[in-house]
């Protein structure tokens, strides 16, 4: 358990833009930060971080919350994991008792796997640099590859001893459960006997974007053909290979800073590039490039340069990746190293500056790259040439942006000496065949502003007759949501209220806060909200007003009541930001909601009152139908008449016609 005072300290120290910025490329926009959603595959940014409120809001997926809930949603961390992650980032000491084996077993699967993976990385690294076997075999291999000590440490490289179950025994002796070692893919079980999955291999820890070890790649140093050169960890609750890139943790900041990602094939390619001073480089972890991996890159940059071997296998691999990258709306170039070289070997033949110069000068746009290679293969064969042209046009058709497609069609027409019209017809045919476009739901639209009044009449009174305990059938979620939105966003704002003196009948204006007005009207007319979460928000706000203070909004967004926190974020975030240029450059002063709060809160309350009156009328009508007592019937008819009168008054307020 993390003590309450430590949790409070973590929430006080955290800057949400810094936490989210570890995973999403954010751009400052006024008082907010904006970026592409990490939860959906969008082309136009709809993901907002609002530092002043300590929240994020993704308008494409509907997700939102604080820094802790972001880590829980995006990184699939548990609540304690997210708190510890932030505490480590801000150097906050978390005092927790040492976990016993029984406590470790009681942890969630993800927590247990994370603990086991971290221990394994430390064990393998220690074996590499301290044990005789590790130094003689593993460290010697890395030294022969030319890797410096600082690079070996930077990538946390390691070695798993040759013994049948050396690692497994050591881990169990250290208190780690065998079932978690097996679940992590570090240990295998054969006929009840455990053995090391990666025995006798040099180890490449695979880390996620936050730096946590989630898997391993292991390379054998044996030459037998029957033995697979590389083993990767099996997938588990932490590791989904199609959504992970090797080196992403060390590359993400440089990718964002340079607005470029270099994509290579292997672990050693990434390491060698870092040693040569090129850090914005990632690898697909021994798997074919996937859509999930491209989306991961797109958080930090829209530009990818593929650095592949110049042999036929490297060219085929680049062809497979090009269309996938284009389909995600990213820009792609290709660099092929001289035949026989890969990024690792070539980086050792030249200096760092020569390597970067070669990449810059050799990078070809995908259309030039494909044209050079495919038409070279055609060798004057018209049938083959036509087929290859179709393949190039098919790549262009993957691009989601119409303007980019048009530009590439023009370039393709020039390179291939074919009429642009012919290429356009072919592309349109492919688009009809290969794509199905679904219309996106309409973006959030603000309703037209209500007319403003200089002076507001006194509140409309509702007869003191109570409905049953059933929910109000006339009250909608949207109307209740508007009540909560006003309460959270403008609770401490003053509004003018007309009060009528009971003796003289004269009206006078008084100032009252929005929160006091909303909650007093709710209590005065004795009606309630239907939504249970909204009720809890109102109850919590009321406790602050009773102490004659207004709550910090983080009392809701950081609430231990997750439903309440999520609901509050929905009302505190907006996809629209008013540009300062309206006033500064154009002398236009748009009217904002906070300028006409008097009308907004009055409208909100009166709509709720109208709903309540409609419910009371329905209830009274039911009682009239069931009444068998003349005196009771007369009383009910009188109440019905009063309710009808109030209904007409409220309807007139909104300009509605009542039949």
N, C-alpha and C positions, 0 to 999 in steps of 0.2 A: 504493500500500500504506500502511496505517495501522500505525505501529510498535507492537510488543507493549506497551511501557510506556505508550503513550497509551491503548490498549484497556483496560489494567488501571486506569488513572486514570479512564476513563469509567465502568467498572463500579463503582468505589469511590464515585464522586460521585452516581450515579443513585439516585433514590427512585422505585421502581416505581409507587407510588400517584400520584405527580405526573405521570408519563408517561402511564399509562393514563387518569388523570383528564382528560387533554386530549381524550379521545375517548369516554369513558364516564362517565355521571353516577354517581358512587360515594357511598355512604352508609357512615359508620363503624359498625362493629358489633363491639364489643369490640376485639380485637387485629387484626381484619381489616376489609376494606372490601368492600361488596357492591353489585352493580348488575345491570341487565338485560344479557344477553349481546349483544355487538355482532355475533355470528356467526349467531345464530338469531332467529327471531321468537317470543320467549317472553313470557309475561305475568307469570310469577313469577320473581324474580331467582335465578339460579343461577350467576352470575359472581362469582368471589372474587379479591381481591388480598390477598396475605399479605406485608406489608412485612418482617417479621422474617426471612422466608426469601427475599425478593426475587423472588417468583414470582406468577403469576396462574394461575387454573384455571377453565375454563368447563365446567361439568358437563352442560350441555345439548348441547354440540357435541363435548366430549372434548378440546378444544384447551387447551394450557397452555404455560407457559414463563416466561422472564424478560422484562425491559423491551425488550431488543433483539428477541427473537423475537416479541413482541407487535406491534411496529412492522412487522416483516417479514410477519407473518400478516395483520394488519388493514389496514395501509397499502400492502401489497405492495412494501415497500422491499427492496432488496438488503441484505446484511449491512453493507457499508461505508456505505450510505445511512443505515441505522438508527443506526450509531455516530456519524456526522456530525450527525444530527438531535439526538441526546442531547448531543453535545459542544457544539453551538450553544446548546442550552437552558441548560446549566450553565457557559457561557463557558469551555470548555476548548479551548485552541488545538490544532488538528490540523495538524501539519507534514507537508505533502505537496508533492511537486514539481509544478510547473505542467504540466498535461497537454498533450501535443502533439496535433496532429490525428490522428496514428496511434493514440495512446492513447485518444482520445475515440471513435474508430471501434470500438475493441475493447471499449468499455463495453457494458453491457447496453442493450437498447432503452429500458427505463424510465429508466435513468440518463441516456442521451443525450437523450431527449425532455425530461427535467427541466432539463437544462443549457440546451437550446435555448429552452425556454419562459421560463426565468429571464432569459436574454439578451434575448429579445424584449420582455419587460415593461420592462426597463431602457431599451432602445432607444426604445420607444414613449413612455415617460414623459419621456425626455430630449428627444425631438422636440417634445412638447407644450409644454414649459416653456422650451426654448432656441432652437428653430428659428423663423425668421420665419414659415414656412408654418404650423407648429404653433400658434404664438401667435395668428396672424391668423384661423385657421379653427377649430382644435380648442379652444384655450383660450377663445376668444370664445364658442363654443357653450356650454361649461360655465358660463361667467360669466353668459350670458344665462339659463341655467336656474337661476341663483341660487346655485350651489355655491361655497362659500368655498375659499380656498387650502388650509386644513388638511384639508378633506374630500376635495379632489382628491388630496392627498398620501396620506391615509389609505387610499383605495381604489385607489391606484396607477394612476389614470386616464392615458390616453395618446392618441397620435395616430399613425397610419400615413400617411406622405406619399402624395401623389397619383400619383407616378411609377410607371411600369409595373413596375419591379423594384428600386426604391430600397432597400427593406429587405433583399431577398434578396441584392443585391450587397454591402451593408454587412456582412451576417452572414457571407457566404462570405469576404470580405476579412478578417474577424476570426478566421477559422479554423474556422468551423462547416460541417459537411458538408451539401451540398444534400439528400442523401437523408433526413437527419433533419429538415430544414426542411419537406420535403414530407410526411414521416410525421406531423409535428406539425400539419399543416394550415395552416401559415403561408405556404407557397409552393405554387404549382401549376405543372404542366409541360404545355405545349401545343406539340406538334411539336418537342420538344427544346428549347424556349425556356421558361425559368423566369419566372414573374411573381408579384407579391404578391397573395395571396388577399384581404387586407383593405385594399387600397390606397384612400386617400382617405377613411378612416373614423376616427371617434373610437373608442378602444379601452377595453373594460371587462375587465380581467383576472379570471378565475374561479379562486378558490383553494379548495383542499380544507381539511379540518378542521385540518390542521397548518400551514396558511398557505402551502403551496407552490402556485405558479401552474401550473395543469394545462390551461388552455384560455383562450380569449378570446371575447368578444362584440364585434362591430364594428357601429357604426351609421353609415350614410351620411348626409351632410348635403345631398345632392342631392334634388331634388323630383320627378325623373322617375318616373312610375308603374311603368315597366318594371324599375326597380332595386329590389331587395329592401331594405327599411329596415334590417333586422338580418341579419347573418351570425353563425353560431356555429361554433366549431371543430368539425371532424369528430371522431368518437370515435376514440380510440387506446388504447394500453396504459395511459396515465395517466388518460384522461377517459372516463367512462361517464355521459352526461348524465342518465340516469334515476336515478342514485345521488348526484347532486351538487346542492347548493343554493347559490345565489349569496348571499354574505355570511355563510356559516356560521362561518367562522373568526373574524370579528369579533363574531358574535352569541352564540356557544355559552356563554360564561360568564354573560352576562346572562340567557339563556334558563334556565339552571340556577338562577341566583340568584333570579329572579323567578317561576320555575316557570310560564313562559308563553312561547310563540313566536307572533309575528305573521307571517302568511304573506301576501305580496303577489305581484304578477304580474311586475313589470319591474325592471330594474337601477336605473333612476333612482328608482323608488319606495323601494328599500332605501336608496339614498344620501340621499334627501330626509328619510327618517325618522331616519337617524343625525344629520343636520344639525339636526333638531328635537329631539334629545336622546333619541330612542327607538332603542335599539340591539339589542333582542332581536327582530330582524326579518330574514327571509330571503325569497328569491324562487326560483321554480322554473326560473329561467334560460331563460325564453322557451319552455318546453315545458309540456305538460299535467302536472299533478301526478301523481306515480307512487308506487307502493308503496315503492320503495327510498328515495325522498326522505322519506316519512313515517317510515320506520324510522330514518332519520338524525336526524330531530327527536326521536324517542322516546328517544334516548340521553340527552337533556338535560331533557325535560319531557314530561308526558302531556297538556298543555293547549295547544290551538291556537286562535287567533282569526284568521279569514280576513278580510283587509282588501281588498275588491274594489270596482271601479267600480259605481256604482248603475245603469248602463245594462243593457239586456237581455243583452248579451254577458257582462258581469260577473256577473250573476245566474246565467246558464247555467254559467259557469266554477265558481262556488261550489257549484252543485248537483253537478257532476261530482266535486268534491273531497270533499264531505261524506261520501258513502258509503265512499270509500276510507279516510278518516281513522277513521271509526267501526269499520270492519272490522279495523283494527290495534289496537283497544282504547283509542284516545285520545278525549279530550273535545274537542268542537268548537263554537265559536261563530262568528257571522258579523257583520261590520260592513260596511254599504254606505254609501259616501259619497254626498252629494247628486248627482243626475244631472248629468253633465258634469264631475265631479271624480273624480280618483283620489288615492291617498295622496300622490303627489308634488305635485300642484297644490293640494290642500287644505291640506297642511302649510305652504305658503307664504302662505296667506290668514289663518292664525291663529297664535297664539303656541304655544310648546311645551306649556304647561300646558293651553291650550284644546284642543289636538289630543289629548292624553292623556285629558282629561275627556270629549271627544266619543267616543273609542273605548270608554271604560269605560261610558258611559251608553247608547251605541247598540248594544253587543254583545248579540246575541240568541242564545239557545240554538238549536241547529239545528232542533229540532222546532217552535219558535215561528216561526222564520224561514221554514221550508218551509210551514207551515200558512198564514201570512199571505199568501205569494205564490201558492201553488198554489190555495187556495180563492178568492182574488181573481180568478184566471184563470177559474175555473169559472163564475162569474156566474150562479148559480142553476140551472145545467144538472145534473140529477140523475146522468146517465150520466157526465158529466165529473167531477163531484164524487166519485163512487164510484171512478173510475180514479185520481184524485189521492190519495184516502185510501189506496188500495193502495200508491201510491208512497211515501207517508210511512211506512206500516207496514213496507215493504220496507227503508227506511233503518234503522228500529229493529231489524229482524232481523239487520242486519250486526254489531250490537254483540255481542262474544263473551261478555260477562258477563251471567249470567241475572238477577241482581238489578237491574242497570241497565236491562235490557230491560223488566222488570216495572214499574219506576218510570216509564219513558217511555210505556209502554202506558197506565198510569193517567192520565198528563198528557195524552196524546193523546185519551183518552176524554173528558176534561173539556173540552179545547179544541174538539173536533169534535162534542161532544154525541152520542156513539155508545156503545152498551153495551160495557163493557170485555171481556165474553165474546166478542163478535163480533170485536173487534180481536185478541184472543188466538188465536182460531181461525184468522184470516187469517195471523197471524205464524207460527204453528206449521206451517201449510201451506207458507209460503215457506221456512221452515227445512228442512222435509223435502225440498223441491225443490232448494234452492240450496246446501245445505251437506252435506258428507260428513265425519263425524267419525271420526278414527282414534284409537284408544287409544294414549296415550303409553306408552313402555316404563316399567316400574316404576322408581321412584327407587332410588338406591343404598340398600341396606338393610344394616345392621350385623348380623352373625351373633350368636346368643346367646352371652354370655360363657362361657368354659369355667370349670369349678370351680377354685377356688384351693387350692393346697397350701401348708402352712407349711414343709414340708421336701421337697426334691426328691431323688430317688434318683440314684445315679451314672449316667453315660451308658451306654446299652446298646451293647455291643460288637458289631461286625459281623465275621464271619470274613474274613480277608485273602485273598479270592479276587476277582480283577478281571474285570469284564465286558469285552466287546469295545469297539471304538471307536464303535459305533453309539449313537445317542441312546437314553436310557432310555424305553422305551415306556410305563412306568407313571407317569412323572413328569409332572404337569400344569402348565400355564402358571400357574394360580392358586396352586399350592403354591410354585412358584419365586418368584412375585411377592410372596407373603407373606414369604419370606425376605429379599428386597430391601427391602421396606417396613419391616421391623423393623430392618434394618441402617442404613437412612438416617435413620429417625425416632428411634431409641433407641441408636445405636451407642455413645455415650459413657456410657450409663446403667449402673450396677452391678447385677449379679444375683448371687444366692447359688447356689453349686454344691457338691454333695456329692462329695468326693474320697475314694476308698478306698485305704488304705495297703496296698501289695502284701505287706508282711511280716506286719503284725498283723491285716489284714482290717478294721480299724476305719475308720469314716467320719468325716470332719470337714468343716465348712463353710468355703468360701473365697469371697471376693468377686472377681468378674471382670467386665469390661465386656461388654455385649451383643455388640459387634463382635468382640472377641477370642474369645468363646465360639462364636459362629456360624462364624467363619472357621477356628478350630482344629478344630471338629467336622467341617467340610467337608474339611479337609486330612487329619485323622486317619483318617477312613473312606474317603478316596481316591475320593470320587465327585464328579461335576461337575454343573453346571446345563446344561440343554439350550439355553436362550435365549442367543444370542450377545451381545446387548446387556447382559443381566444378568451374563454372564461378565466383560465389560469393567468394569462397575461394581464387581464384587468385586475385580478385579485392581487398580483404581485405589485402592480403599479399603485394600487390603493394603499398598500402597506407603507409605501414611501410618503404618499400624501398625508397619511395619518401622522407621520413624524414631521410634517411641514417641510419636506424636502423633495426635490425632483431626482429621479434615479439617473445614474450614468447609463447610457444605452447598452454598455457592455454587460450590465447586470442581467440583460436579457440574452444577448448574443453569446455570452460565455456561460450561460446557465447550464447546470447539470441536467436540466430537463431538456433533452435533445430535441423533442418535438417543438417545444417553445422556442428554442434557439433557432431552429430551421425556419419556423414560421416568421420570426421577427426579421430575419435576414431578407425574406421576400419583400417586406415592406420598407426596408431601409435602403435598398439598392435600386438604382434606376439606370437604364441603358442610355439615357439622354443627359448630356451636360450642356448647359447654356454657355455659349462662347462669349468671352469678354469683348470680342470684336464688335458685337452689336452696339455696345455703348461707346467703346474707345474709338472705333474707326468710323462708325456710321451714325452715331448720335441717336440710335434707336433704343428705347428703354422698354423692353417687353414686360408685360405684366405677369408676374409669377404667383404661384399659389399662396406663398406666405404673405403676399400683399392683400389678399382677399380671404383671409382665414375666417373672418366673421361669417361670411356667407357659406363657406365650405363646411364649417362645423354645424351651422344651423341646418343646412340641407341634409347633412348626415343624420342628425338627430331626428329631424322631422320625417325622414324616410322610415327610420326605425319606428317612430311613433305611428305612422300611417299603417305600417305592417302590423303593429300591435293592436291598433284599433280594429283592423279587418279581422284579426284573430278573435278579438273580444266580441265583435258582432256575430261571427259564426257561432261562437260558444253560446251567446245569449239567445240566438235563434233556436239552437238545439234545446235549450232549457225551456223556451216558450212552447215548442212542440210537445215537450214531455210534461209540461205543467198541467196539473189537475186542480189547482187551487186558485180561485178567482183573485184573491188578494196578492198572491205571489205573481200571478200572471200580469196584473196591473203594474206591479213594481218592475217586472222584467221589461214590459213594453215601454215604461218610462226610461229605463236604462238604455234600451235600444234607441230611443229617440235622441238621447244625449249623445250616444256614440255616433249615430248618423250625422248629427250636427258637427261633431269634431271631424268626422271623415270629410265632410264637405269643406270645412275650414282648411284642413291639410291639403286637400286636393286643389283648392283655389290657390294655395301657396305655390304649388308646383305648376299651376296652369293646366291642370287635368280636368277632363270632363267626366262626371260621375252619372251613370244611368241608374 
